[in-house]
Amino acid sequence: MRLLLLAPPGAGKGTQGERLAAWSGARHIAAGDLLRAQARAGGALGEQIAACQARGDLVPDQIVLDVLTPVVVEAASRGGYILDGFPRTLPQAVAAAGLAAGLGVTLDAAIYLHAPDGVLTRRLLDRASQSGRSDDRADVIRHRLRVYAQTTGPLVPYYTERGILVAVDADQPPDSVTTDITAQLSALT
Ligand code: ADP
């Protein structure tokens, strides 16, 4: 199975991505986690990534593609992938489609998790004390939500036009969100 999770910060991409991986046998690939690991590894590249993440700005497309592509290629040759937080820009979506085409595979669905900004902000602030993330601060959270609306939001019509968008209300308990996603995915096949 090959899926992608399209969702604003705080919508529960990570939680649902892990569950969908367990459900489908595909690999959960979290772009933010891979980029944070690269940031911790240090060097000029790591510092650049860390600075973007701390500001709540997107990491440049080419860096994201360099980090993600080998992981996606490897997963495609096994049980598939659940992309969490990638693609996040139109050029990334075009690159991801090209990558899949080159591998001879297609995406089964783009799962769009939506919730009101107030709910997202509250969740992110609630988890801030445990997350230890430099970007879980009120001002950076506001910025991340703006970046999402401007840059990632346009992927909703992009995948709708391609006939693979599956929209799910993320303003529900995690189990209900998982049930809604798996019910819609099961109905596709
Ligand atoms: P959230 O969705 O809560 O912001 P993520 O871990 O998915 O959490 O992303 C955190 C940060 O990692 C983003 O603000 C951005 O700096 C970087 N990032 C993650 N995915 C991408 C991507 N596909 N393109 C560019 N930057 C990304």
py3Dmol code that shows the C-alpha trace and the ligand (Angstrom):
import py3Dmol

protein = """\
ATOM      1  CA  MET A   1       0.000   0.000   0.000  1.00  0.00           C
ATOM      2  CA  ARG A   2       1.191   3.525  -0.788  1.00  0.00           C
ATOM      3  CA  LEU A   3      -0.430   6.427   1.018  1.00  0.00           C
ATOM      4  CA  LEU A   4       0.349   9.959   1.946  1.00  0.00           C
ATOM      5  CA  LEU A   5      -0.905  11.955   4.893  1.00  0.00           C
ATOM      6  CA  LEU A   6      -1.707  15.548   4.098  1.00  0.00           C
ATOM      7  CA  ALA A   7      -2.439  17.528   7.229  1.00  0.00           C
ATOM      8  CA  PRO A   8      -1.667  20.681   9.165  1.00  0.00           C
ATOM      9  CA  PRO A   9       0.579  20.596  12.249  1.00  0.00           C
ATOM     10  CA  GLY A  10      -1.265  19.014  15.178  1.00  0.00           C
ATOM     11  CA  ALA A  11      -3.743  17.006  13.098  1.00  0.00           C
ATOM     12  CA  GLY A  12      -2.241  13.689  14.189  1.00  0.00           C
ATOM     13  CA  LYS A  13      -0.210  12.650  11.121  1.00  0.00           C
ATOM     14  CA  GLY A  14       2.395  10.869  13.250  1.00  0.00           C
ATOM     15  CA  THR A  15      -0.089   8.877  15.320  1.00  0.00           C
ATOM     16  CA  GLN A  16      -2.207   7.879  12.333  1.00  0.00           C
ATOM     17  CA  GLY A  17       0.870   7.174  10.218  1.00  0.00           C
ATOM     18  CA  GLU A  18       2.171   4.653  12.767  1.00  0.00           C
ATOM     19  CA  ARG A  19      -1.231   2.979  13.046  1.00  0.00           C
ATOM     20  CA  LEU A  20      -1.701   2.787   9.292  1.00  0.00           C
ATOM     21  CA  ALA A  21       1.753   1.261   8.943  1.00  0.00           C
ATOM     22  CA  ALA A  22       0.815  -1.447  11.465  1.00  0.00           C
ATOM     23  CA  TRP A  23      -2.527  -1.956   9.683  1.00  0.00           C
ATOM     24  CA  SER A  24      -1.144  -2.187   6.157  1.00  0.00           C
ATOM     25  CA  GLY A  25       2.393  -3.519   6.578  1.00  0.00           C
ATOM     26  CA  ALA A  26       3.776  -0.468   4.758  1.00  0.00           C
ATOM     27  CA  ARG A  27       6.597   1.624   6.203  1.00  0.00           C
ATOM     28  CA  HIS A  28       5.781   4.855   8.052  1.00  0.00           C
ATOM     29  CA  ILE A  29       8.074   7.570   6.686  1.00  0.00           C
ATOM     30  CA  ALA A  30       7.846  10.791   8.726  1.00  0.00           C
ATOM     31  CA  ALA A  31       9.560  13.634   6.875  1.00  0.00           C
ATOM     32  CA  GLY A  32       9.869  15.816   9.992  1.00  0.00           C
ATOM     33  CA  ASP A  33      11.493  12.994  11.997  1.00  0.00           C
ATOM     34  CA  LEU A  34      13.996  12.198   9.238  1.00  0.00           C
ATOM     35  CA  LEU A  35      14.856  15.886   8.921  1.00  0.00           C
ATOM     36  CA  ARG A  36      15.220  16.249  12.718  1.00  0.00           C
ATOM     37  CA  ALA A  37      17.595  13.252  12.703  1.00  0.00           C
ATOM     38  CA  GLN A  38      19.604  14.879   9.920  1.00  0.00           C
ATOM     39  CA  ALA A  39      19.655  18.135  11.921  1.00  0.00           C
ATOM     40  CA  ARG A  40      21.007  16.299  14.989  1.00  0.00           C
ATOM     41  CA  ALA A  41      23.745  14.771  12.849  1.00  0.00           C
ATOM     42  CA  GLY A  42      25.108  18.320  12.549  1.00  0.00           C
ATOM     43  CA  GLY A  43      27.364  19.763   9.875  1.00  0.00           C
ATOM     44  CA  ALA A  44      26.388  22.650   7.608  1.00  0.00           C
ATOM     45  CA  LEU A  45      23.391  20.723   6.259  1.00  0.00           C
ATOM     46  CA  GLY A  46      22.199  19.791   9.744  1.00  0.00           C
ATOM     47  CA  GLU A  47      22.462  23.385  10.919  1.00  0.00           C
ATOM     48  CA  GLN A  48      20.482  24.639   7.938  1.00  0.00           C
ATOM     49  CA  ILE A  49      17.722  22.107   8.572  1.00  0.00           C
ATOM     50  CA  ALA A  50      17.631  22.859  12.319  1.00  0.00           C
ATOM     51  CA  ALA A  51      17.326  26.599  11.640  1.00  0.00           C
ATOM     52  CA  CYS A  52      14.380  26.110   9.230  1.00  0.00           C
ATOM     53  CA  GLN A  53      12.617  23.800  11.668  1.00  0.00           C
ATOM     54  CA  ALA A  54      13.121  26.117  14.643  1.00  0.00           C
ATOM     55  CA  ARG A  55      11.566  29.009  12.674  1.00  0.00           C
ATOM     56  CA  GLY A  56       8.683  26.856  11.448  1.00  0.00           C
ATOM     57  CA  ASP A  57       9.717  27.425   7.836  1.00  0.00           C
ATOM     58  CA  LEU A  58       9.854  24.595   5.344  1.00  0.00           C
ATOM     59  CA  VAL A  59      13.215  23.033   4.592  1.00  0.00           C
ATOM     60  CA  PRO A  60      14.200  23.702   0.929  1.00  0.00           C
ATOM     61  CA  ASP A  61      12.687  21.179  -1.501  1.00  0.00           C
ATOM     62  CA  GLN A  62      16.015  19.860  -2.789  1.00  0.00           C
ATOM     63  CA  ILE A  63      17.234  19.002   0.714  1.00  0.00           C
ATOM     64  CA  VAL A  64      13.941  17.268   1.521  1.00  0.00           C
ATOM     65  CA  LEU A  65      14.142  15.237  -1.694  1.00  0.00           C
ATOM     66  CA  ASP A  66      17.772  14.260  -1.043  1.00  0.00           C
ATOM     67  CA  VAL A  67      16.852  13.004   2.446  1.00  0.00           C
ATOM     68  CA  LEU A  68      13.542  11.319   1.552  1.00  0.00           C
ATOM     69  CA  THR A  69      14.158   9.753  -1.870  1.00  0.00           C
ATOM     70  CA  PRO A  70      16.402   6.844  -0.815  1.00  0.00           C
ATOM     71  CA  VAL A  71      14.032   5.952   2.034  1.00  0.00           C
ATOM     72  CA  VAL A  72      10.992   6.003  -0.279  1.00  0.00           C
ATOM     73  CA  VAL A  73      12.769   3.918  -2.939  1.00  0.00           C
ATOM     74  CA  GLU A  74      13.737   1.311  -0.343  1.00  0.00           C
ATOM     75  CA  ALA A  75      10.190   1.153   1.102  1.00  0.00           C
ATOM     76  CA  ALA A  76       8.635   0.896  -2.387  1.00  0.00           C
ATOM     77  CA  SER A  77      10.575  -2.300  -2.995  1.00  0.00           C
ATOM     78  CA  ARG A  78       9.151  -3.849   0.204  1.00  0.00           C
ATOM     79  CA  GLY A  79       5.663  -3.382   1.664  1.00  0.00           C
ATOM     80  CA  GLY A  80       5.025   0.161   0.403  1.00  0.00           C
ATOM     81  CA  TYR A  81       4.972   3.423   2.342  1.00  0.00           C
ATOM     82  CA  ILE A  82       2.883   5.807   4.406  1.00  0.00           C
ATOM     83  CA  LEU A  83       4.330   9.251   3.715  1.00  0.00           C
ATOM     84  CA  ASP A  84       3.801  11.571   6.685  1.00  0.00           C
ATOM     85  CA  GLY A  85       4.531  15.227   5.941  1.00  0.00           C
ATOM     86  CA  PHE A  86       5.879  14.672   2.447  1.00  0.00           C
ATOM     87  CA  PRO A  87       5.126  16.084  -0.070  1.00  0.00           C
ATOM     88  CA  ARG A  88       4.385  19.470   1.450  1.00  0.00           C
ATOM     89  CA  THR A  89       4.813  21.746  -1.574  1.00  0.00           C
ATOM     90  CA  LEU A  90       3.646  21.508  -5.181  1.00  0.00           C
ATOM     91  CA  PRO A  91       7.201  20.934  -6.508  1.00  0.00           C
ATOM     92  CA  GLN A  92       7.632  18.139  -3.938  1.00  0.00           C
ATOM     93  CA  ALA A  93       4.333  16.590  -5.090  1.00  0.00           C
ATOM     94  CA  VAL A  94       5.501  16.680  -8.708  1.00  0.00           C
ATOM     95  CA  ALA A  95       8.844  15.136  -7.694  1.00  0.00           C
ATOM     96  CA  ALA A  96       7.086  12.437  -5.633  1.00  0.00           C
ATOM     97  CA  ALA A  97       4.849  11.579  -8.595  1.00  0.00           C
ATOM     98  CA  GLY A  98       7.908  11.356 -10.850  1.00  0.00           C
ATOM     99  CA  LEU A  99       9.672   9.145  -8.342  1.00  0.00           C
ATOM    100  CA  ALA A 100       6.677   6.791  -8.099  1.00  0.00           C
ATOM    101  CA  ALA A 101       6.325   6.675 -11.891  1.00  0.00           C
ATOM    102  CA  GLY A 102      10.013   5.810 -12.211  1.00  0.00           C
ATOM    103  CA  LEU A 103       9.477   2.946  -9.780  1.00  0.00           C
ATOM    104  CA  GLY A 104       6.366   1.803 -11.664  1.00  0.00           C
ATOM    105  CA  VAL A 105       4.038   2.372  -8.714  1.00  0.00           C
ATOM    106  CA  THR A 106       1.057   4.639  -8.010  1.00  0.00           C
ATOM    107  CA  LEU A 107      -0.328   6.250  -4.888  1.00  0.00           C
ATOM    108  CA  ASP A 108      -3.460   4.564  -3.508  1.00  0.00           C
ATOM    109  CA  ALA A 109      -4.719   7.601  -1.599  1.00  0.00           C
ATOM    110  CA  ALA A 110      -3.852  11.005  -0.182  1.00  0.00           C
ATOM    111  CA  ILE A 111      -5.433  11.147   3.265  1.00  0.00           C
ATOM    112  CA  TYR A 112      -6.374  14.679   4.215  1.00  0.00           C
ATOM    113  CA  LEU A 113      -6.764  15.119   7.982  1.00  0.00           C
ATOM    114  CA  HIS A 114      -8.527  18.361   8.804  1.00  0.00           C
ATOM    115  CA  ALA A 115      -9.367  20.172  12.034  1.00  0.00           C
ATOM    116  CA  PRO A 116     -10.007  23.797  13.015  1.00  0.00           C
ATOM    117  CA  ASP A 117      -6.922  25.941  13.734  1.00  0.00           C
ATOM    118  CA  GLY A 118      -8.031  26.440  17.348  1.00  0.00           C
ATOM    119  CA  VAL A 119      -8.026  22.684  17.948  1.00  0.00           C
ATOM    120  CA  LEU A 120      -4.630  22.268  16.268  1.00  0.00           C
ATOM    121  CA  THR A 121      -3.078  25.094  18.296  1.00  0.00           C
ATOM    122  CA  ARG A 122      -4.410  23.706  21.560  1.00  0.00           C
ATOM    123  CA  ARG A 123      -3.052  20.224  20.834  1.00  0.00           C
ATOM    124  CA  LEU A 124       0.395  21.551  19.886  1.00  0.00           C
ATOM    125  CA  LEU A 125       0.602  23.721  23.010  1.00  0.00           C
ATOM    126  CA  ASP A 126      -0.557  20.791  25.166  1.00  0.00           C
ATOM    127  CA  ARG A 127       2.187  18.525  23.840  1.00  0.00           C
ATOM    128  CA  ALA A 128       4.871  21.234  23.911  1.00  0.00           C
ATOM    129  CA  SER A 129       6.207  20.381  27.362  1.00  0.00           C
ATOM    130  CA  GLN A 130       6.825  16.723  26.419  1.00  0.00           C
ATOM    131  CA  SER A 131       7.802  17.109  22.769  1.00  0.00           C
ATOM    132  CA  GLY A 132      11.035  18.987  23.429  1.00  0.00           C
ATOM    133  CA  ARG A 133      10.647  20.433  19.944  1.00  0.00           C
ATOM    134  CA  SER A 134      12.029  23.889  19.257  1.00  0.00           C
ATOM    135  CA  ASP A 135       8.969  24.682  17.096  1.00  0.00           C
ATOM    136  CA  ASP A 136       6.237  23.900  19.657  1.00  0.00           C
ATOM    137  CA  ARG A 137       5.961  27.524  20.872  1.00  0.00           C
ATOM    138  CA  ALA A 138       2.927  29.756  20.417  1.00  0.00           C
ATOM    139  CA  ASP A 139       4.539  32.161  17.908  1.00  0.00           C
ATOM    140  CA  VAL A 140       6.167  29.378  15.856  1.00  0.00           C
ATOM    141  CA  ILE A 141       2.942  27.330  15.911  1.00  0.00           C
ATOM    142  CA  ARG A 142       1.070  30.315  14.422  1.00  0.00           C
ATOM    143  CA  HIS A 143       3.713  30.585  11.726  1.00  0.00           C
ATOM    144  CA  ARG A 144       3.607  26.818  10.945  1.00  0.00           C
ATOM    145  CA  LEU A 145      -0.167  26.989  10.495  1.00  0.00           C
ATOM    146  CA  ARG A 146       0.241  29.950   8.113  1.00  0.00           C
ATOM    147  CA  VAL A 147       2.944  28.142   6.118  1.00  0.00           C
ATOM    148  CA  TYR A 148       0.672  25.108   5.921  1.00  0.00           C
ATOM    149  CA  ALA A 149      -2.289  27.165   4.645  1.00  0.00           C
ATOM    150  CA  GLN A 150      -0.204  28.950   2.018  1.00  0.00           C
ATOM    151  CA  THR A 151       2.101  26.204   0.777  1.00  0.00           C
ATOM    152  CA  THR A 152       0.678  22.783   1.616  1.00  0.00           C
ATOM    153  CA  GLY A 153      -3.050  23.611   1.435  1.00  0.00           C
ATOM    154  CA  PRO A 154      -2.911  23.794  -2.402  1.00  0.00           C
ATOM    155  CA  LEU A 155      -2.105  20.063  -2.445  1.00  0.00           C
ATOM    156  CA  VAL A 156      -5.723  19.360  -1.404  1.00  0.00           C
ATOM    157  CA  PRO A 157      -7.118  20.438  -4.818  1.00  0.00           C
ATOM    158  CA  TYR A 158      -4.065  18.844  -6.512  1.00  0.00           C
ATOM    159  CA  TYR A 159      -4.915  15.375  -5.164  1.00  0.00           C
ATOM    160  CA  THR A 160      -8.677  15.944  -5.477  1.00  0.00           C
ATOM    161  CA  GLU A 161      -8.168  16.522  -9.206  1.00  0.00           C
ATOM    162  CA  ARG A 162      -6.220  13.260  -9.379  1.00  0.00           C
ATOM    163  CA  GLY A 163      -9.155  11.445  -7.792  1.00  0.00           C
ATOM    164  CA  ILE A 164      -7.273  10.073  -4.772  1.00  0.00           C
ATOM    165  CA  LEU A 165      -8.133  12.485  -1.949  1.00  0.00           C
ATOM    166  CA  VAL A 166      -9.679  10.880   1.135  1.00  0.00           C
ATOM    167  CA  ALA A 167     -10.843  13.566   3.599  1.00  0.00           C
ATOM    168  CA  VAL A 168     -11.179  12.673   7.271  1.00  0.00           C
ATOM    169  CA  ASP A 169     -12.314  14.777  10.240  1.00  0.00           C
ATOM    170  CA  ALA A 170      -9.284  14.825  12.582  1.00  0.00           C
ATOM    171  CA  ASP A 171     -11.198  16.613  15.356  1.00  0.00           C
ATOM    172  CA  GLN A 172     -12.168  13.282  16.953  1.00  0.00           C
ATOM    173  CA  PRO A 173     -10.423  10.852  19.325  1.00  0.00           C
ATOM    174  CA  PRO A 174      -7.480   9.061  17.626  1.00  0.00           C
ATOM    175  CA  ASP A 175      -9.299   5.692  17.479  1.00  0.00           C
ATOM    176  CA  SER A 176     -12.260   7.252  15.651  1.00  0.00           C
ATOM    177  CA  VAL A 177      -9.927   8.929  13.150  1.00  0.00           C
ATOM    178  CA  THR A 178      -8.191   5.583  12.486  1.00  0.00           C
ATOM    179  CA  THR A 179     -11.558   3.849  12.038  1.00  0.00           C
ATOM    180  CA  ASP A 180     -12.702   6.496   9.556  1.00  0.00           C
ATOM    181  CA  ILE A 181      -9.489   6.255   7.545  1.00  0.00           C
ATOM    182  CA  THR A 182      -9.411   2.456   7.353  1.00  0.00           C
ATOM    183  CA  ALA A 183     -13.138   2.317   6.499  1.00  0.00           C
ATOM    184  CA  GLN A 184     -12.624   4.725   3.595  1.00  0.00           C
ATOM    185  CA  LEU A 185      -9.509   2.892   2.408  1.00  0.00           C
ATOM    186  CA  SER A 186     -11.262  -0.477   2.561  1.00  0.00           C
ATOM    187  CA  ALA A 187     -14.114   0.955   0.480  1.00  0.00           C
ATOM    188  CA  LEU A 188     -11.609   1.942  -2.245  1.00  0.00           C
ATOM    189  CA  THR A 189     -10.572  -1.616  -3.020  1.00  0.00           C
TER     190      THR A 189
END
"""
ligand_1 = """\
27
ADP
P 4.303 19.406 11.981
O 3.461 18.887 10.867
O 3.656 19.329 13.314
O 4.840 20.781 11.702
P 6.608 17.779 11.154
O 7.525 16.960 12.012
O 5.890 17.092 10.058
O 5.588 18.463 12.173
O 7.444 18.979 10.508
C 8.256 19.817 11.300
C 9.127 20.708 10.428
O 9.972 19.894 9.615
C 8.414 21.626 9.459
O 7.993 22.828 10.065
C 9.531 21.864 8.430
O 10.505 22.763 8.925
C 10.167 20.506 8.338
N 9.543 19.652 7.311
C 8.881 18.484 7.517
N 8.455 17.969 6.354
C 8.847 18.823 5.377
C 8.714 18.860 3.958
N 8.085 17.887 3.288
N 9.231 19.916 3.299
C 9.888 20.885 3.930
N 10.058 20.930 5.258
C 9.542 19.905 5.983
"""
view = py3Dmol.view(width=600, height=400)
view.addModel(protein, "pdb")
view.setStyle({"model": 0}, {"cartoon": {"style": "trace"}})
view.addModel(ligand_1, "xyz")
view.setStyle({"model": 1}, {"stick": {}})
view.zoomTo()
view.show()
